[in-house]
Amino acid sequence: MLNKYRLCSLNMFVNYLGLSDILIKRFIKKLKFMGVYILKFNTFDTVIYFSLNIFEFLDQIKILNKLKFNNRVFFIPIVDSTNNFLLRRMNILRLGDVCISEHQTNGRGRFNKIWFSPLIGNIYFSMFWNICDSSISITNLSIIVSKMIIKILSKFGVANVTFKLPNDIYLNNKKISGVLIDVVYKSNGYRKIVIGIGLNLSPIYDIFYNFHYINLKICNTFIDRNLLISNLINNLFIVMYKSNFNKFYRLFN
């Protein structure tokens, strides 16, 4: 409704959804907690709500049609963390399995730092893989994935993107993307890993957040999320599939 009408009264919500005003207020409070910026106006005896966010959900069919390697994709609208989702299912996963979400309630960065993941408009996904070569450095792998993201962004016309060791991607000196690799060690150097990628595409209405982070729309760069995420998944699969790790590292170095 907020997408369609922009301005909605409390009575409009009640009549359209068939819920009580108390439940409507609870849902609006929850949306705010999830990062949706909703303004409230009191006009005479009417409460008016207005959202600065535009809700454009990911198109699952469009994404799947663009994937080249027949990945299994778990579309989970709201999840604690896409990395956590795959970590809990490691014993049943296949190489290249992916989890995509519109919102993470407990998004993580390195050292368990919070990765703020507001509802809809950004990219949050993770991929599962096995590494059998004990010589492969997770730090180097994180660097390769980060540089892959920069290459993809440049193909979509995003310039002036830089890389900060070991896994942060910056635009105009503010963070726009990050990579998180979780590792489960097995014997003889055999490792199961989950590679998570977060990428800011849409505005986040938070003063502290916008001081440290940036998004593509602020830079007047509008990219189809479905095409971008499918490109990222395809290229991440290629990165992980390459057996000659050192050769591929030079390719992205």
PATOR-350892 format. One record per atom (N, C-alpha, C): residue number from 0; residue in three letters; chain; x, y, z. Coordinates in steps of 0.05 Angstrom, whole numbers, plus 5000, padded with zeros to 4 digits. Layout:
   k   r c    X    Y    Z
 NUM Ala A    X    Y    Z
...
This chain:
   k   r c    X    Y    Z
   0 Met A 5016 4976 5000
   0 Met A 5000 5000 5000
   0 Met A 5017 5025 5000
   1 Leu A 5039 5025 5016
   1 Leu A 5056 5048 5017
   1 Leu A 5070 5052 4990
   2 Asn A 5075 5030 4975
   2 Asn A 5086 5032 4949
   2 Asn A 5066 5045 4929
   3 Lys A 5041 5037 4931
   3 Lys A 5021 5045 4912
   3 Lys A 5011 5073 4917
   4 Tyr A 5006 5079 4943
   4 Tyr A 4993 5105 4949
   4 Tyr A 5012 5125 4961
   5 Arg A 5035 5116 4971
   5 Arg A 5055 5134 4984
   5 Arg A 5045 5145 5011
   6 Leu A 5022 5158 5010
   6 Leu A 5010 5168 5035
   6 Leu A 4986 5150 5042
   7 Cys A 4987 5139 5067
   7 Cys A 4966 5121 5075
   7 Cys A 4957 5129 5104
   8 Ser A 4931 5130 5107
   8 Ser A 4921 5135 5134
   8 Ser A 4919 5109 5149
   9 Leu A 4917 5111 5175
   9 Leu A 4914 5087 5192
   9 Leu A 4888 5073 5184
  10 Asn A 4867 5088 5179
  10 Asn A 4841 5076 5171
  10 Asn A 4843 5061 5144
  11 Met A 4860 5071 5126
  11 Met A 4864 5057 5100
  11 Met A 4876 5029 5105
  12 Phe A 4896 5028 5123
  12 Phe A 4908 5002 5129
  12 Phe A 4888 4983 5142
  13 Val A 4872 4994 5161
  13 Val A 4853 4978 5175
  13 Val A 4832 4966 5156
  14 Asn A 4822 4983 5138
  14 Asn A 4801 4974 5119
  14 Asn A 4812 4955 5098
  15 Tyr A 4836 4961 5089
  15 Tyr A 4848 4945 5067
  15 Tyr A 4857 4917 5077
  16 Leu A 4870 4917 5101
  16 Leu A 4882 4892 5111
  16 Leu A 4863 4877 5129
  17 Gly A 4842 4890 5139
  17 Gly A 4823 4877 5157
  17 Gly A 4835 4871 5184
  18 Leu A 4854 4888 5193
  18 Leu A 4867 4884 5219
  18 Leu A 4860 4908 5237
  19 Ser A 4864 4904 5263
  19 Ser A 4859 4925 5281
  19 Ser A 4881 4947 5280
  20 Asp A 4875 4971 5289
  20 Asp A 4895 4992 5288
  20 Asp A 4919 4986 5306
  21 Ile A 4914 4970 5327
  21 Ile A 4937 4963 5345
  21 Ile A 4956 4945 5329
  22 Leu A 4946 4925 5315
  22 Leu A 4963 4907 5299
  22 Leu A 4978 4923 5277
  23 Ile A 4964 4941 5264
  23 Ile A 4976 4957 5243
  23 Ile A 5000 4973 5254
  24 Lys A 4996 4985 5277
  24 Lys A 5018 5000 5290
  24 Lys A 5041 4982 5297
  25 Arg A 5035 4958 5305
  25 Arg A 5057 4939 5311
  25 Arg A 5073 4932 5286
  26 Phe A 5059 4927 5264
  26 Phe A 5072 4921 5239
  26 Phe A 5089 4944 5229
  27 Ile A 5079 4968 5232
  27 Ile A 5094 4992 5223
  27 Ile A 5119 4995 5241
  28 Lys A 5116 4990 5266
  28 Lys A 5139 4991 5284
  28 Lys A 5160 4970 5276
  29 Lys A 5151 4946 5269
  29 Lys A 5169 4925 5261
  29 Lys A 5183 4932 5234
  30 Leu A 5169 4945 5216
  30 Leu A 5181 4953 5190
  30 Leu A 5202 4974 5195
  31 Lys A 5198 4992 5214
  31 Lys A 5218 5012 5221
  31 Lys A 5243 4999 5232
  32 Phe A 5239 4979 5249
  32 Phe A 5261 4964 5261
  32 Phe A 5277 4950 5239
  33 Met A 5264 4942 5217
  33 Met A 5277 4928 5195
  33 Met A 5290 4947 5175
  34 Gly A 5290 4973 5181
  34 Gly A 5304 4992 5165
  34 Gly A 5286 5007 5145
  35 Val A 5260 5003 5146
  35 Val A 5242 5018 5129
  35 Val A 5236 5045 5142
  36 Tyr A 5241 5066 5127
  36 Tyr A 5238 5093 5137
  36 Tyr A 5209 5103 5133
  37 Ile A 5193 5104 5155
  37 Ile A 5165 5111 5153
  37 Ile A 5161 5136 5171
  38 Leu A 5150 5157 5158
  38 Leu A 5143 5181 5173
  38 Leu A 5114 5181 5181
  39 Lys A 5109 5193 5204
  39 Lys A 5081 5194 5215
  39 Lys A 5073 5223 5218
  40 Phe A 5049 5229 5208
  40 Phe A 5037 5256 5211
  40 Phe A 5010 5253 5224
  41 Asn A 5005 5272 5242
  41 Asn A 4979 5274 5255
  41 Asn A 4964 5298 5243
  42 Thr A 4942 5293 5228
  42 Thr A 4927 5314 5216
  42 Thr A 4898 5312 5227
  43 Phe A 4891 5332 5243
  43 Phe A 4865 5331 5256
  43 Phe A 4861 5305 5271
  44 Asp A 4842 5289 5263
  44 Asp A 4837 5263 5277
  44 Asp A 4848 5240 5261
  45 Thr A 4865 5246 5241
  45 Thr A 4875 5224 5223
  45 Thr A 4905 5221 5226
  46 Val A 4914 5196 5227
  46 Val A 4943 5190 5227
  46 Val A 4951 5182 5199
  47 Ile A 4971 5196 5188
  47 Ile A 4980 5191 5161
  47 Ile A 5008 5180 5162
  48 Tyr A 5013 5159 5146
  48 Tyr A 5040 5147 5144
  48 Tyr A 5051 5151 5116
  49 Phe A 5077 5156 5115
  49 Phe A 5090 5160 5089
  49 Phe A 5118 5147 5090
  50 Ser A 5124 5131 5069
  50 Ser A 5150 5117 5068
  50 Ser A 5167 5128 5046
  51 Leu A 5193 5133 5052
  51 Leu A 5212 5142 5032
  51 Leu A 5223 5118 5016
  52 Asn A 5219 5094 5026
  52 Asn A 5228 5070 5012
  52 Asn A 5209 5062 4990
  53 Ile A 5221 5052 4968
  53 Ile A 5205 5040 4947
  53 Ile A 5210 5010 4947
  54 Phe A 5189 4995 4950
  54 Phe A 5192 4966 4952
  54 Phe A 5193 4952 4925
  55 Glu A 5216 4943 4917
  55 Glu A 5219 4928 4892
  55 Glu A 5232 4902 4899
  56 Phe A 5215 4881 4901
  56 Phe A 5225 4855 4909
  56 Phe A 5242 4842 4886
  57 Leu A 5260 4825 4894
  57 Leu A 5276 4810 4875
  57 Leu A 5257 4792 4859
  58 Asp A 5264 4790 4833
  58 Asp A 5249 4773 4815
  58 Asp A 5263 4745 4813
  59 Gln A 5252 4726 4827
  59 Gln A 5266 4700 4829
  59 Gln A 5269 4687 4802
  60 Ile A 5249 4688 4785
  60 Ile A 5250 4676 4759
  60 Ile A 5271 4689 4741
  61 Lys A 5272 4715 4743
  61 Lys A 5292 4730 4727
  61 Lys A 5320 4723 4735
  62 Ile A 5325 4720 4761
  62 Ile A 5351 4713 4771
  62 Ile A 5359 4685 4762
  63 Leu A 5340 4666 4766
  63 Leu A 5346 4638 4759
  63 Leu A 5351 4635 4729
  64 Asn A 5337 4650 4712
  64 Asn A 5341 4648 4683
  64 Asn A 5368 4658 4675
  65 Lys A 5381 4675 4691
  65 Lys A 5407 4686 4684
  65 Lys A 5430 4670 4695
  66 Leu A 5425 4651 4712
  66 Leu A 5446 4635 4724
  66 Leu A 5456 4615 4703
  67 Lys A 5482 4611 4702
  67 Lys A 5494 4594 4682
  67 Lys A 5502 4566 4691
  68 Phe A 5502 4562 4717
  68 Phe A 5513 4537 4728
  68 Phe A 5493 4520 4743
  69 Asn A 5468 4525 4740
  69 Asn A 5447 4508 4752
  69 Asn A 5450 4507 4782
  70 Asn A 5456 4530 4794
  70 Asn A 5458 4531 4823
  70 Asn A 5431 4526 4836
  71 Arg A 5431 4512 4859
  71 Arg A 5407 4512 4875
  71 Arg A 5406 4538 4891
  72 Val A 5383 4552 4890
  72 Val A 5381 4577 4903
  72 Val A 5358 4577 4923
  73 Phe A 5365 4583 4948
  73 Phe A 5345 4586 4969
  73 Phe A 5338 4615 4973
  74 Phe A 5314 4622 4964
  74 Phe A 5304 4650 4968
  74 Phe A 5290 4651 4995
  75 Ile A 5303 4665 5014
  75 Ile A 5291 4668 5041
  75 Ile A 5287 4698 5046
  76 Pro A 5262 4707 5045
  76 Pro A 5256 4736 5047
  76 Pro A 5269 4749 5071
  77 Ile A 5265 4736 5094
  77 Ile A 5277 4746 5119
  77 Ile A 5292 4724 5133
  78 Val A 5317 4728 5139
  78 Val A 5334 4707 5151
  78 Val A 5352 4721 5171
  79 Asp A 5362 4705 5190
  79 Asp A 5381 4717 5210
  79 Asp A 5406 4726 5195
  80 Ser A 5417 4708 5179
  80 Ser A 5441 4713 5163
  80 Ser A 5442 4693 5140
  81 Thr A 5448 4702 5116
  81 Thr A 5450 4683 5094
  81 Thr A 5473 4663 5098
  82 Asn A 5495 4672 5111
  82 Asn A 5516 4654 5117
  82 Asn A 5507 4633 5138
  83 Asn A 5493 4642 5158
  83 Asn A 5484 4624 5179
  83 Asn A 5465 4603 5167
  84 Phe A 5447 4612 5149
  84 Phe A 5428 4594 5137
  84 Phe A 5442 4570 5124
  85 Leu A 5464 4576 5109
  85 Leu A 5478 4554 5095
  85 Leu A 5495 4538 5115
  86 Leu A 5507 4551 5135
  86 Leu A 5523 4537 5154
  86 Leu A 5507 4516 5169
  87 Arg A 5482 4522 5174
  87 Arg A 5464 4503 5188
  87 Arg A 5457 4479 5171
  88 Arg A 5461 4481 5145
  88 Arg A 5453 4460 5126
  88 Arg A 5477 4448 5111
  89 Met A 5501 4450 5121
  89 Met A 5525 4442 5107
  89 Met A 5524 4413 5098
  90 Asn A 5513 4396 5114
  90 Asn A 5514 4367 5108
  90 Asn A 5496 4359 5084
  91 Ile A 5478 4377 5076
  91 Ile A 5460 4370 5054
  91 Ile A 5464 4388 5030
  92 Leu A 5484 4406 5031
  92 Leu A 5489 4425 5009
  92 Leu A 5506 4413 4987
  93 Arg A 5502 4424 4963
  93 Arg A 5519 4418 4940
  93 Arg A 5536 4442 4933
  94 Leu A 5558 4437 4919
  94 Leu A 5575 4459 4911
  94 Leu A 5560 4481 4896
  95 Gly A 5564 4505 4904
  95 Gly A 5551 4527 4890
  95 Gly A 5523 4534 4900
  96 Asp A 5512 4520 4920
  96 Asp A 5486 4527 4931
  96 Asp A 5487 4555 4942
  97 Val A 5464 4569 4938
  97 Val A 5464 4598 4945
  97 Val A 5439 4604 4962
  98 Cys A 5443 4622 4981
  98 Cys A 5420 4633 4996
  98 Cys A 5419 4663 4991
  99 Ile A 5395 4673 4983
  99 Ile A 5390 4701 4978
  99 Ile A 5368 4711 4996
 100 Ser A 5372 4735 5007
 100 Ser A 5351 4746 5025
 100 Ser A 5347 4776 5019
 101 Glu A 5323 4785 5027
 101 Glu A 5316 4813 5025
 101 Glu A 5323 4828 5051
 102 His A 5326 4813 5073
 102 His A 5331 4826 5098
 102 His A 5345 4806 5117
 103 Gln A 5366 4814 5130
 103 Gln A 5380 4798 5150
 103 Gln A 5375 4810 5178
 104 Thr A 5365 4794 5196
 104 Thr A 5360 4805 5223
 104 Thr A 5386 4805 5240
 105 Asn A 5405 4789 5231
 105 Asn A 5431 4787 5246
 105 Asn A 5454 4786 5226
 106 Gly A 5454 4805 5207
 106 Gly A 5476 4805 5187
 106 Gly A 5503 4809 5200
 107 Arg A 5523 4795 5191
 107 Arg A 5550 4795 5203
 107 Arg A 5571 4804 5184
 108 Gly A 5592 4817 5196
 108 Gly A 5616 4823 5182
 108 Gly A 5639 4808 5195
 109 Arg A 5663 4815 5190
 109 Arg A 5686 4802 5203
 109 Arg A 5685 4808 5233
 110 Phe A 5695 4788 5249
 110 Phe A 5696 4790 5278
 110 Phe A 5668 4795 5290
 111 Asn A 5648 4784 5276
 111 Asn A 5620 4786 5285
 111 Asn A 5610 4815 5287
 112 Lys A 5622 4833 5273
 112 Lys A 5612 4861 5272
 112 Lys A 5585 4860 5257
 113 Ile A 5567 4879 5265
 113 Ile A 5541 4880 5253
 113 Ile A 5542 4890 5224
 114 Trp A 5529 4876 5206
 114 Trp A 5525 4886 5179
 114 Trp A 5495 4894 5177
 115 Phe A 5490 4919 5179
 115 Phe A 5462 4929 5178
 115 Phe A 5449 4922 5151
 116 Ser A 5427 4907 5152
 116 Ser A 5415 4896 5128
 116 Ser A 5385 4904 5126
 117 Pro A 5380 4929 5119
 117 Pro A 5352 4937 5118
 117 Pro A 5335 4922 5097
 118 Leu A 5310 4923 5101
 118 Leu A 5291 4908 5084
 118 Leu A 5290 4919 5055
 119 Ile A 5295 4902 5036
 119 Ile A 5291 4907 5007
 119 Ile A 5309 4929 4996
 120 Gly A 5320 4924 4973
 120 Gly A 5334 4944 4958
 120 Gly A 5364 4940 4956
 121 Asn A 5375 4922 4973
 121 Asn A 5404 4917 4973
 121 Asn A 5409 4887 4964
 122 Ile A 5433 4879 4966
 122 Ile A 5440 4851 4959
 122 Ile A 5453 4837 4983
 123 Tyr A 5441 4815 4991
 123 Tyr A 5452 4798 5012
 123 Tyr A 5450 4769 5001
 124 Phe A 5473 4756 4997
 124 Phe A 5472 4728 4988
 124 Phe A 5498 4714 4997
 125 Ser A 5496 4688 4998
 125 Ser A 5519 4671 5006
 125 Ser A 5520 4647 4988
 126 Met A 5544 4636 4985
 126 Met A 5548 4612 4969
 126 Met A 5565 4591 4985
 127 Phe A 5558 4566 4981
 127 Phe A 5572 4544 4995
 127 Phe A 5593 4532 4976
 128 Trp A 5616 4524 4987
 128 Trp A 5637 4511 4971
 128 Trp A 5655 4493 4988
 129 Asn A 5668 4474 4975
 129 Asn A 5688 4458 4988
 129 Asn A 5716 4465 4977
 130 Ile A 5735 4467 4995
 130 Ile A 5763 4472 4986
 130 Ile A 5780 4448 4995
 131 Cys A 5792 4435 4976
 131 Cys A 5808 4411 4981
 131 Cys A 5838 4417 4982
 132 Asp A 5846 4440 4972
 132 Asp A 5874 4448 4971
 132 Asp A 5881 4463 4996
 133 Ser A 5898 4451 5013
 133 Ser A 5905 4464 5039
 133 Ser A 5922 4489 5036
 134 Ser A 5934 4492 5012
 134 Ser A 5951 4515 5008
 134 Ser A 5935 4541 5002
 135 Ile A 5910 4538 4997
 135 Ile A 5893 4562 4990
 135 Ile A 5888 4578 5015
 136 Ser A 5896 4603 5015
 136 Ser A 5892 4621 5037
 136 Ser A 5864 4634 5036
 137 Ile A 5850 4633 5059
 137 Ile A 5824 4645 5060
 137 Ile A 5826 4675 5057
 138 Thr A 5847 4687 5067
 138 Thr A 5851 4716 5064
 138 Thr A 5854 4723 5035
 139 Asn A 5871 4707 5020
 139 Asn A 5874 4712 4991
 139 Asn A 5848 4708 4976
 140 Leu A 5833 4688 4984
 140 Leu A 5808 4683 4971
 140 Leu A 5789 4706 4976
 141 Ser A 5789 4718 5000
 141 Ser A 5772 4741 5005
 141 Ser A 5780 4764 4987
 142 Ile A 5806 4767 4983
 142 Ile A 5816 4789 4965
 142 Ile A 5806 4784 4936
 143 Ile A 5808 4760 4927
 143 Ile A 5799 4753 4900
 143 Ile A 5770 4759 4896
 144 Val A 5754 4751 4916
 144 Val A 5725 4755 4914
 144 Val A 5719 4785 4914
 145 Ser A 5733 4800 4930
 145 Ser A 5729 4829 4931
 145 Ser A 5735 4842 4905
 146 Lys A 5757 4834 4893
 146 Lys A 5765 4845 4867
 146 Lys A 5746 4837 4845
 147 Met A 5735 4813 4847
 147 Met A 5715 4804 4828
 147 Met A 5690 4823 4830
 148 Ile A 5682 4830 4854
 148 Ile A 5659 4848 4857
 148 Ile A 5665 4875 4844
 149 Ile A 5689 4885 4848
 149 Ile A 5697 4911 4835
 149 Ile A 5695 4909 4805
 150 Lys A 5704 4886 4794
 150 Lys A 5703 4883 4765
 150 Lys A 5674 4883 4755
 151 Ile A 5657 4869 4769
 151 Ile A 5629 4868 4761
 151 Ile A 5616 4895 4763
 152 Leu A 5622 4910 4784
 152 Leu A 5611 4937 4787
 152 Leu A 5620 4955 4764
 153 Ser A 5645 4952 4756
 153 Ser A 5656 4969 4734
 153 Ser A 5641 4962 4708
 154 Lys A 5634 4937 4704
 154 Lys A 5619 4929 4680
 154 Lys A 5591 4942 4680
 155 Phe A 5581 4947 4704
 155 Phe A 5555 4960 4706
 155 Phe A 5557 4990 4706
 156 Gly A 5581 5000 4702
 156 Gly A 5585 5029 4700
 156 Gly A 5591 5044 4726
 157 Val A 5598 5029 4746
 157 Val A 5605 5041 4772
 157 Val A 5635 5046 4773
 158 Ala A 5644 5071 4773
 158 Ala A 5672 5078 4772
 158 Ala A 5682 5086 4800
 159 Asn A 5708 5089 4803
 159 Asn A 5720 5099 4828
 159 Asn A 5715 5080 4852
 160 Val A 5713 5054 4846
 160 Val A 5710 5035 4868
 160 Val A 5737 5025 4876
 161 Thr A 5743 5025 4902
 161 Thr A 5769 5017 4912
 161 Thr A 5767 4994 4931
 162 Phe A 5789 4982 4937
 162 Phe A 5790 4959 4955
 162 Phe A 5807 4964 4979
 163 Lys A 5798 4955 5002
 163 Lys A 5813 4958 5027
 163 Lys A 5816 4930 5039
 164 Leu A 5841 4923 5045
 164 Leu A 5846 4897 5056
 164 Leu A 5831 4893 5083
 165 Pro A 5822 4868 5088
 165 Pro A 5823 4845 5069
 165 Pro A 5798 4840 5053
 166 Asn A 5776 4855 5060
 166 Asn A 5750 4847 5048
 166 Asn A 5730 4870 5044
 167 Asp A 5739 4895 5045
 167 Asp A 5721 4917 5043
 167 Asp A 5723 4932 5017
 168 Ile A 5700 4940 5006
 168 Ile A 5699 4954 4981
 168 Ile A 5688 4982 4985
 169 Tyr A 5701 5002 4975
 169 Tyr A 5694 5030 4980
 169 Tyr A 5687 5044 4954
 170 Leu A 5669 5063 4957
 170 Leu A 5662 5082 4935
 170 Leu A 5662 5110 4947
 171 Asn A 5678 5127 4935
 171 Asn A 5681 5155 4946
 171 Asn A 5688 5155 4976
 172 Asn A 5706 5137 4983
 172 Asn A 5717 5135 5010
 172 Asn A 5697 5126 5031
 173 Lys A 5674 5114 5022
 173 Lys A 5655 5103 5040
 173 Lys A 5649 5074 5032
 174 Lys A 5644 5057 5052
 174 Lys A 5640 5029 5047
 174 Lys A 5614 5024 5033
 175 Ile A 5616 5008 5011
 175 Ile A 5592 5001 4996
 175 Ile A 5588 4971 4995
 176 Ser A 5608 4955 5001
 176 Ser A 5605 4926 4999
 176 Ser A 5625 4912 5017
 177 Gly A 5619 4887 5024
 177 Gly A 5638 4872 5041
 177 Gly A 5635 4842 5035
 178 Val A 5656 4827 5042
 178 Val A 5656 4798 5038
 178 Val A 5662 4785 5065
 179 Leu A 5647 4764 5071
 179 Leu A 5651 4748 5095
 179 Leu A 5653 4719 5088
 180 Ile A 5676 4707 5096
 180 Ile A 5680 4678 5091
 180 Ile A 5681 4663 5117
 181 Asp A 5662 4645 5121
 181 Asp A 5661 4627 5144
 181 Asp A 5673 4600 5136
 182 Val A 5689 4589 5154
 182 Val A 5704 4564 5148
 182 Val A 5698 4543 5168
 183 Val A 5692 4519 5159
 183 Val A 5690 4495 5176
 183 Val A 5712 4476 5168
 184 Tyr A 5731 4472 5186
 184 Tyr A 5755 4456 5180
 184 Tyr A 5750 4426 5183
 185 Lys A 5760 4411 5164
 185 Lys A 5759 4382 5165
 185 Lys A 5788 4372 5165
 186 Ser A 5791 4346 5164
 186 Ser A 5818 4334 5165
 186 Ser A 5833 4338 5138
 187 Asn A 5859 4336 5139
 187 Asn A 5877 4337 5115
 187 Asn A 5873 4363 5099
 188 Gly A 5867 4385 5112
 188 Gly A 5865 4410 5098
 188 Gly A 5839 4414 5084
 189 Tyr A 5821 4395 5085
 189 Tyr A 5795 4396 5072
 189 Tyr A 5777 4415 5087
 190 Arg A 5766 4435 5073
 190 Arg A 5749 4456 5086
 190 Arg A 5723 4460 5072
 191 Lys A 5702 4464 5087
 191 Lys A 5677 4473 5076
 191 Lys A 5674 4503 5083
 192 Ile A 5667 4518 5063
 192 Ile A 5665 4547 5068
 192 Ile A 5639 4559 5058
 193 Val A 5632 4581 5069
 193 Val A 5609 4597 5060
 193 Val A 5619 4625 5054
 194 Ile A 5615 4635 5030
 194 Ile A 5623 4662 5022
 194 Ile A 5599 4680 5021
 195 Gly A 5599 4700 5038
 195 Gly A 5576 4719 5039
 195 Gly A 5584 4745 5027
 196 Ile A 5565 4757 5012
 196 Ile A 5570 4783 4999
 196 Ile A 5546 4802 5006
 197 Gly A 5553 4826 5016
 197 Gly A 5533 4847 5020
 197 Gly A 5540 4871 5003
 198 Leu A 5520 4883 4991
 198 Leu A 5524 4905 4973
 198 Leu A 5501 4925 4976
 199 Asn A 5508 4950 4981
 199 Asn A 5488 4971 4986
 199 Asn A 5480 4984 4959
 200 Leu A 5455 4981 4953
 200 Leu A 5444 4994 4928
 200 Leu A 5425 5016 4934
 201 Ser A 5411 5015 4956
 201 Ser A 5390 5034 4962
 201 Ser A 5396 5051 4987
 202 Pro A 5384 5075 4989
 202 Pro A 5389 5093 5011
 202 Pro A 5380 5080 5038
 203 Ile A 5396 5086 5058
 203 Ile A 5390 5079 5085
 203 Ile A 5388 5104 5101
 204 Tyr A 5364 5110 5113
 204 Tyr A 5359 5136 5125
 204 Tyr A 5368 5135 5154
 205 Asp A 5394 5137 5157
 205 Asp A 5406 5136 5184
 205 Asp A 5431 5153 5183
 206 Ile A 5433 5174 5200
 206 Ile A 5455 5193 5199
 206 Ile A 5482 5180 5203
 207 Phe A 5484 5163 5225
 207 Phe A 5509 5150 5231
 207 Phe A 5517 5131 5208
 208 Tyr A 5497 5116 5198
 208 Tyr A 5503 5097 5177
 208 Tyr A 5513 5111 5152
 209 Asn A 5500 5133 5144
 209 Asn A 5508 5147 5119
 209 Asn A 5534 5162 5122
 210 Phe A 5543 5166 5147
 210 Phe A 5569 5178 5150
 210 Phe A 5592 5159 5143
 211 His A 5587 5133 5147
 211 His A 5608 5113 5142
 211 His A 5603 5097 5117
 212 Tyr A 5578 5095 5108
 212 Tyr A 5572 5078 5085
 212 Tyr A 5559 5094 5062
 213 Ile A 5558 5082 5039
 213 Ile A 5547 5095 5015
 213 Ile A 5531 5074 5000
 214 Asn A 5513 5084 4982
 214 Asn A 5498 5066 4965
 214 Asn A 5498 5077 4937
 215 Leu A 5491 5060 4918
 215 Leu A 5493 5067 4890
 215 Leu A 5473 5088 4882
 216 Lys A 5449 5088 4894
 216 Lys A 5429 5108 4886
 216 Lys A 5436 5136 4894
 217 Ile A 5451 5139 4916
 217 Ile A 5461 5166 4924
 217 Ile A 5479 5177 4902
 218 Cys A 5493 5159 4889
 218 Cys A 5511 5167 4867
 218 Cys A 5497 5168 4840
 219 Asn A 5470 5167 4841
 219 Asn A 5454 5168 4816
 219 Asn A 5461 5145 4797
 220 Thr A 5467 5122 4809
 220 Thr A 5473 5098 4794
 220 Thr A 5450 5078 4800
 221 Phe A 5435 5072 4779
 221 Phe A 5412 5054 4783
 221 Phe A 5417 5028 4767
 222 Ile A 5418 5006 4782
 222 Ile A 5425 4980 4770
 222 Ile A 5402 4960 4776
 223 Asp A 5395 4944 4757
 223 Asp A 5375 4923 4761
 223 Asp A 5387 4903 4781
 224 Arg A 5375 4901 4805
 224 Arg A 5386 4883 4825
 224 Arg A 5387 4854 4816
 225 Asn A 5367 4846 4800
 225 Asn A 5365 4819 4791
 225 Asn A 5389 4812 4773
 226 Leu A 5396 4830 4755
 226 Leu A 5418 4825 4737
 226 Leu A 5445 4826 4752
 227 Leu A 5447 4845 4771
 227 Leu A 5472 4847 4786
 227 Leu A 5477 4822 4803
 228 Ile A 5456 4813 4817
 228 Ile A 5460 4790 4835
 228 Ile A 5466 4764 4819
 229 Ser A 5453 4761 4796
 229 Ser A 5458 4738 4779
 229 Ser A 5487 4739 4768
 230 Asn A 5496 4763 4760
 230 Asn A 5524 4765 4751
 230 Asn A 5544 4759 4774
 231 Leu A 5538 4768 4798
 231 Leu A 5555 4763 4820
 231 Leu A 5556 4733 4826
 232 Ile A 5533 4720 4826
 232 Ile A 5532 4691 4831
 232 Ile A 5548 4676 4810
 233 Asn A 5544 4682 4785
 233 Asn A 5558 4668 4763
 233 Asn A 5588 4672 4765
 234 Asn A 5597 4696 4771
 234 Asn A 5626 4701 4772
 234 Asn A 5638 4690 4798
 235 Leu A 5623 4690 4819
 235 Leu A 5633 4677 4844
 235 Leu A 5636 4647 4840
 236 Phe A 5618 4635 4826
 236 Phe A 5620 4606 4819
 236 Phe A 5645 4601 4803
 237 Ile A 5651 4618 4784
 237 Ile A 5675 4615 4767
 237 Ile A 5700 4617 4785
 238 Val A 5700 4638 4802
 238 Val A 5723 4642 4820
 238 Val A 5729 4617 4836
 239 Met A 5708 4605 4847
 239 Met A 5711 4581 4864
 239 Met A 5717 4556 4848
 240 Tyr A 5708 4555 4824
 240 Tyr A 5712 4531 4808
 240 Tyr A 5740 4528 4797
 241 Lys A 5754 4551 4793
 241 Lys A 5780 4550 4782
 241 Lys A 5799 4534 4800
 242 Ser A 5811 4513 4788
 242 Ser A 5829 4496 4804
 242 Ser A 5856 4508 4807
 243 Asn A 5865 4523 4787
 243 Asn A 5892 4535 4788
 243 Asn A 5889 4562 4802
 244 Phe A 5890 4560 4829
 244 Phe A 5884 4584 4845
 244 Phe A 5904 4607 4840
 245 Asn A 5929 4601 4839
 245 Asn A 5949 4622 4836
 245 Asn A 5946 4636 4809
 246 Lys A 5940 4621 4788
 246 Lys A 5936 4633 4762
 246 Lys A 5912 4652 4762
 247 Phe A 5891 4644 4776
 247 Phe A 5867 4661 4776
 247 Phe A 5871 4685 4794
 248 Tyr A 5888 4681 4815
 248 Tyr A 5894 4704 4832
 248 Tyr A 5908 4726 4816
 249 Arg A 5927 4718 4798
 249 Arg A 5940 4737 4782
 249 Arg A 5921 4751 4763
 250 Leu A 5901 4736 4754
 250 Leu A 5881 4748 4736
 250 Leu A 5867 4771 4748
 251 Phe A 5861 4770 4774
 251 Phe A 5846 4791 4787
 251 Phe A 5865 4810 4803
 252 Asn A 5890 4806 4802
 252 Asn A 5909 4822 4817
 252 Asn A 5918 4847 4801
